Amino acid sequence: MVPILFGSLTIMLLGATPIFLALGLSTLLALVLASPLEPTIVVQRLFGGIDKFALMSMPFFVLAANIMSAGGIADRILRWVRLFAGRLRGGDAFTTELACMFFGALSGSSPATVAGIGGMMYPVLRENNYGEDFSLGLVAASGSVALIIPPSITLIVYGAATGTSVGALFIGGIGAGIMYGLVFLAYCYYYAVKNKLPRGPKPSFREIVAVTKEAIWALGVPIIILGGIYAGVFTPTEAAGVSVVYAIFVSMFIYKELTWKQLLDICKSSAKTIGEIMVLVACAATFGWLLTIGQIPQKVATSMLQYSSSPGIFLLMVNIILLIAGMFIEGTAAITILVPILYPLSVQMGINPVHLGVLIISNLSVGMFTPPFGLNLFVGSQVCDASVVSVIRGVMPFILISLIALAIITYFPGITLFLPRMVYGGV
């Protein structure tokens, strides 16, 4: 079954078959040719792959992100961030990364962050003499931080799979997400100095007041969403709905940049985006299910982890396994396949479940822009009107930089656990 599964997948990918078809058809062929199971079970597994409560929030977060982009919220966030970061050397790159961190806390979606921020910043980067490869790589890679900074759908899935507090995971994701972003910012500064990019003009006090006043409604989004979750006013799924209502209210009645016709068009485009994502998730989950049936990930993980003699080596193995998995399967599918194996082993070694969860999500965030299946690669290609090959070439340095961030998050658990321990005590 394994040769047929991976052989057919490889052939279809080399033949430029869409990813969802390659995953789905290779699974079907393996079942038909090398399994006693009925092929009709694929239909059940496709539905089961998206029949998850945690995924209910995804359509709302994507819709909210698109409304923020079209309704002036994302633009005002960008202008406010650029006001302070633009004066620095490499200010436009700083603005892109910081805005992605901020927007990730609003949308909870990595592809939506790439579309919302990258679509606006890519022309600015190119206009200000940032190289094409760097600009494409920054746009595709920066959005990955949305997976770590709450609200994160993948953290919710991990919490549901392990029974770990979602609130503690969200708070832990703040520290790790900030560290992840700081490493990217350090590389942006290095690139700016190396290429002698000029500083932006220093804003006047009057400009700061004017831009902040204009952006105050946009800056209120994370306070309402995250504050409401942490205060227990609503759940993360309900927060997604609240973000849509707030985004519509601010865009239509405060900024007045969104009409009812535009809102209808945004709903249609968001539905199309969600449909594409859900089909991909369903096929990835079905592919992952067949891998599990064949005991493939279990055998690989067990053979690798049996050589772990210490928590440090174990965490290194976890990173290797997840980085490889992230190249081929979607984050939710990776959690479904691997967490039942990794979590019990981590408990035996005394590794904090919050630290493990944030570490797993950090790895999967790298997978969002890692070839061949990183979803941000394809989103970045669309919003920047560039080939996927060009985007892949651009993200290569950022993959190396992200590995540095992963090493820091892995071996300095206090970065992740500091805030949860302040809030929850003995986490």
TAVEN-V889438 format. One record per pair of residues at least 4 apart in sequence whose ideal C-beta (glycine too) atoms are under 7 Angstrom apart, sorted by sequence separation. I is the first residue (numbers start at 1). J is the second residue. D is the distance in whole Angstrom. If there is no record, write none. Layout:
i=[I,I]
j=[J,J]
d=[D,D]
This chain:
i=[1,2,3,4,5,6,7,8,9,10,11,13,17,18,19,20,21,22,23,24,25,26,27,28,29,30,31,37,41,42,43,44,45,47,57,58,59,60,61,62,63,64,65,66,67,72,73,74,75,76,77,78,79,81,82,87,90,91,92,93,94,95,96,97,98,99,100,103,109,110,111,112,113,114,115,117,118,121,122,123,124,126,130,131,132,133,134,135,136,137,138,145,148,152,153,154,155,156,157,158,164,165,166,167,168,169,172,173,174,175,176,177,178,179,180,181,182,183,184,185,186,187,188,189,190,191,203,205,206,207,208,209,210,211,212,215,216,220,221,222,223,224,225,226,227,234,235,236,238,239,241,242,243,244,245,246,247,248,249,250,251,252,258,259,260,261,262,263,264,265,266,267,268,269,270,271,272,273,274,275,276,277,278,279,280,281,282,283,284,285,286,287,288,289,290,295,296,297,298,299,300,301,302,309,310,311,312,313,314,315,316,317,318,319,320,321,322,325,329,330,331,332,333,334,335,338,339,342,343,344,345,351,352,353,354,355,356,357,358,359,360,361,363,366,370,375,376,377,378,379,380,386,388,389,390,391,395,397,398,399,401,402,403,404,405,406,407,408,413,414,417,418,419,420,421,12,17,30,50,68,69,86,107,125,130,147,150,159,164,192,203,228,229,234,250,258,291,292,308,329,346,351,369,381,386,31,68,85,86,88,107,126,158,159,228,251,252,291,308,368,371,381,409,421,32,147,159,229,251,367,368,369,381,408,409,420,31,234,326,368,369,13,85,86,104,107,126,305,308,325,12,85,103,125,156,159,229,346,378,381,417,28,31,155,158,228,377,380,305,322,9,12,82,85,100,103,122,304,325,343,12,28,81,103,155,225,228,377,27,155,248,377,322,8,9,78,81,100,122,225,304,321,8,81,99,121,155,224,225,151,150,301,5,8,78,81,96,118,152,339,371,77,221,224,150,149,150,318,4,5,77,96,114,118,148,149,221,335,4,77,95,114,117,369,148,149,1,4,74,96,114,148,369,370,4,113,334,314,92,111,145,148,1,92,110,113,217,331,366,1,110,145,314,92,110,145,331,366,93,109,110,217,301,326,68,92,108,311,322,326,78,107,311,297,301,305,311,323,326,327,366,65,104,288,297,301,318,322,326,65,74,78,96,100,104,142,287,322,64,74,96,100,108,298,323,327,363,65,101,105,108,297,315,319,326,327,362,75,93,97,100,104,105,108,284,288,292,327,328,61,74,96,100,284,291,327,61,62,65,69,362,61,68,101,285,288,281,284,288,62,280,359,61,65,281,285,359,134,355,358,170,352,355,354,355,167,354,352,354,129,166,354,151,101,150,151,101,156,97,151,97,319,97,151,94,97,319,94,58,93,315,57,90,93,54,90,93,312,89,90,54,90,54,89,89,54,90,89,91,91,89,88,87,87,86,87,87,106,87,106,105,106,83,105,83,83,83,80,79,80,80,79,106,76,77,76,80,77,76,73,73,73,161,157,64,71,67,73,154,158,162,73,154,157,161,57,61,64,68,71,72,57,60,64,67,71,56,60,63,67,154,158,162,61,172,176,180,57,60,64,72,60,67,71,147,72,169,173,71,168,172,176,71,70,169,164,169,164,67,162,70,164,70,159,67,158,66,155,158,66,158,63,66,155,63,154,62,152,148,154,62,62,148,147,148,187,59,58,147,148,184,147,183,145,144,147,183,144,183,144,144,180,179,50,141,140,179,179,50,49,50,144,49,143,176,46,49,140,179,46,49,140,176,45,46,140,175,176,45,139,175,175,42,45,136,172,175,139,172,174,172,136,171,172,171,136,140,168,171,136,140,141,110,136,140,168,137,141,110,136,137,20,24,27,168,20,23,27,30,133,134,137,19,23,122,133,137,24,114,118,122,20,27,23,111,115,119,111,114,118,110,114,118,111,115,114,5,2,1,2,19,13]
j=[5,6,7,8,9,10,11,12,13,14,15,17,21,22,23,24,25,26,27,28,29,30,31,32,33,34,35,41,45,46,47,48,49,51,61,62,63,64,65,66,67,68,69,70,71,76,77,78,79,80,81,82,83,85,86,91,94,95,96,97,98,99,100,101,102,103,104,107,113,114,115,116,117,118,119,121,122,125,126,127,128,130,134,135,136,137,138,139,140,141,142,149,152,156,157,158,159,160,161,162,168,169,170,171,172,173,176,177,178,179,180,181,182,183,184,185,186,187,188,189,190,191,192,193,194,195,207,209,210,211,212,213,214,215,216,219,220,224,225,226,227,228,229,230,231,238,239,240,242,243,245,246,247,248,249,250,251,252,253,254,255,256,262,263,264,265,266,267,268,269,270,271,272,273,274,275,276,277,278,279,280,281,282,283,284,285,286,287,288,289,290,291,292,293,294,299,300,301,302,303,304,305,306,313,314,315,316,317,318,319,320,321,322,323,324,325,326,329,333,334,335,336,337,338,339,342,343,346,347,348,349,355,356,357,358,359,360,361,362,363,364,365,367,370,374,379,380,381,382,383,384,390,392,393,394,395,399,401,402,403,405,406,407,408,409,410,411,412,417,418,421,422,423,424,425,17,22,35,55,73,74,91,112,130,135,152,155,164,169,197,208,233,234,239,255,263,296,297,313,334,351,356,374,386,391,37,74,91,92,94,113,132,164,165,234,257,258,297,314,374,377,387,415,427,39,154,166,236,258,374,375,376,388,415,416,427,39,242,334,376,377,22,94,95,113,116,135,314,317,334,22,95,113,135,166,169,239,356,388,391,427,39,42,166,169,239,388,391,317,334,22,25,95,98,113,116,135,317,338,356,26,42,95,117,169,239,242,391,42,170,263,392,338,25,26,95,98,117,139,242,321,338,26,99,117,139,173,242,243,170,170,321,26,29,99,102,117,139,173,360,392,99,243,246,173,173,174,342,29,30,102,121,139,143,173,174,246,360,30,103,121,140,143,395,176,177,30,33,103,125,143,177,398,399,34,143,364,345,124,143,177,180,34,125,143,146,250,364,399,35,144,180,349,128,146,181,367,402,130,146,147,254,338,363,106,130,146,349,360,364,117,146,350,337,341,345,351,363,366,367,406,106,145,329,338,342,359,363,367,107,116,120,138,142,146,184,329,364,107,117,139,143,151,341,366,370,406,109,145,149,152,341,359,363,370,371,406,120,138,142,145,149,150,153,329,333,337,372,373,107,120,142,146,330,337,373,108,109,112,116,409,109,116,149,333,336,330,333,337,112,330,409,112,116,332,336,410,191,413,416,229,413,416,416,417,230,417,417,420,197,236,427,225,177,226,229,181,236,181,236,184,406,185,239,185,188,410,188,153,188,410,153,188,191,153,189,192,411,189,191,156,192,157,192,193,160,197,197,199,200,199,199,199,200,200,201,202,221,203,222,222,225,203,226,207,208,211,211,211,212,215,215,243,214,215,215,219,218,218,218,221,247,335,332,240,247,244,250,331,335,339,251,332,335,339,236,240,243,247,250,251,237,240,244,247,251,237,241,244,248,335,339,343,243,354,358,362,240,243,247,255,244,251,255,331,257,354,358,257,354,358,362,258,258,357,353,358,354,258,353,262,357,266,357,266,357,266,357,360,269,361,267,270,361,270,361,270,361,358,364,273,274,361,361,362,401,274,274,364,365,401,365,401,365,365,368,404,366,405,368,369,405,405,278,369,369,408,409,281,281,282,376,282,376,409,282,285,376,415,283,286,377,415,285,286,380,415,416,286,380,416,418,286,289,380,416,419,384,417,419,419,384,419,420,420,386,391,420,423,390,394,395,365,391,395,424,394,398,368,394,395,279,283,286,427,280,283,287,290,393,394,397,280,284,383,394,398,286,376,380,384,283,290,287,375,379,383,376,379,383,376,380,384,379,383,383,290,294,294,296,373,372]
d=[6,6,5,6,6,6,6,6,6,6,6,6,5,7,6,6,6,6,6,6,6,6,7,6,6,6,5,6,6,6,7,6,6,6,6,6,6,6,6,6,6,6,6,6,5,6,6,6,6,6,6,6,6,6,4,6,6,6,7,7,6,6,6,7,6,6,6,6,6,7,6,6,6,5,6,6,6,6,6,6,6,6,5,7,6,6,6,6,6,6,6,6,6,7,7,6,6,6,6,6,7,7,6,7,6,6,6,5,6,6,6,6,6,7,7,6,6,7,6,6,7,6,6,6,6,6,4,6,6,6,6,6,6,6,7,6,7,6,6,5,5,6,7,6,6,4,7,7,6,6,7,6,6,6,6,6,6,6,6,5,6,7,5,7,7,7,6,6,7,6,6,6,7,6,6,6,7,6,6,6,6,6,6,6,6,6,6,6,6,6,7,7,6,6,6,5,6,6,6,6,6,6,6,6,7,6,7,6,6,7,7,6,6,6,6,6,6,6,5,7,6,6,6,6,5,6,5,6,7,7,7,6,7,6,6,6,6,6,6,7,6,6,7,6,5,6,6,6,7,6,6,5,6,7,6,6,6,6,6,7,7,6,7,7,6,6,6,6,5,5,5,7,6,5,7,4,5,6,6,4,5,4,5,4,5,6,7,5,6,4,6,4,7,5,6,6,5,7,5,5,4,5,5,6,6,6,5,5,7,6,6,7,7,7,5,6,5,6,4,5,7,6,6,5,5,6,4,6,4,6,6,4,5,7,7,4,5,6,6,5,6,5,4,6,5,7,6,7,6,5,4,5,5,4,6,5,5,5,6,5,7,6,7,7,7,6,6,5,5,7,6,6,4,6,5,6,6,5,6,7,6,5,5,5,5,5,7,5,6,6,7,6,7,7,4,7,5,5,5,7,6,7,4,5,5,7,6,7,5,7,4,6,6,5,5,7,6,4,6,7,5,6,7,6,5,6,7,6,6,4,6,4,6,6,5,7,6,7,5,6,7,6,7,5,5,4,5,5,6,7,4,4,7,6,5,4,6,7,6,7,6,6,4,5,5,4,5,4,7,6,5,6,6,5,4,5,7,5,7,6,5,5,7,6,6,7,7,5,6,5,7,6,7,5,5,6,6,6,6,6,7,7,5,6,6,7,7,4,2,4,5,6,6,4,3,7,7,7,6,7,7,5,4,6,6,5,7,6,5,5,6,7,7,6,6,7,6,7,6,5,6,5,7,6,5,4,6,7,6,5,7,6,7,4,6,7,4,6,4,4,5,5,7,6,5,6,6,4,5,5,6,6,7,5,6,7,6,6,5,5,7,6,5,7,6,7,6,6,6,7,7,6,7,7,6,7,5,6,6,5,5,6,6,6,6,6,6,6,6,4,5,6,5,7,6,5,6,7,7,6,4,3,5,5,6,6,6,6,7,5,5,6,6,5,4,7,5,5,7,6,5,7,5,7,7,6,5,6,6,6,4,7,7,6,6,4,7,5,4,4,7,6,6,5,7,6,7,6,5,6,6,6,6,5,5,6,5,4,5,7,6,4,3,5,4,2,5,5,5,6,7,6,5,7,5,5,7,4,7,5,4,5,6,6,7,4,6,6,5,5,5,6,4,6,5,5,7,6,7,6,6,6,6,7,6,5,5,6,6,7,7,7,5,6,4,5,5,6,7,6,6,6,6,6,6,5,5,7,6,6,6,4,6,7,4,6,6,7,4,4,6,5,6,5,5,5,6,6,6,6,5,6,4,6,5,4,3,5,5,7,6,6,6,7,6,4,5,5,4,5,5,6,6,5,6,5,5,6,6,6,7,6,5,5,5,6,5,4,6,6,7,5,7,5,5,5,3,4,5,4,4,5,4,5,5,5,4,5,6,6,7,6,6,6,7,4,5,6,5,6,5,4,5,4,5,6,4,6,5,5,6,5,7,5,5,7,7,6,6,6,6,7]
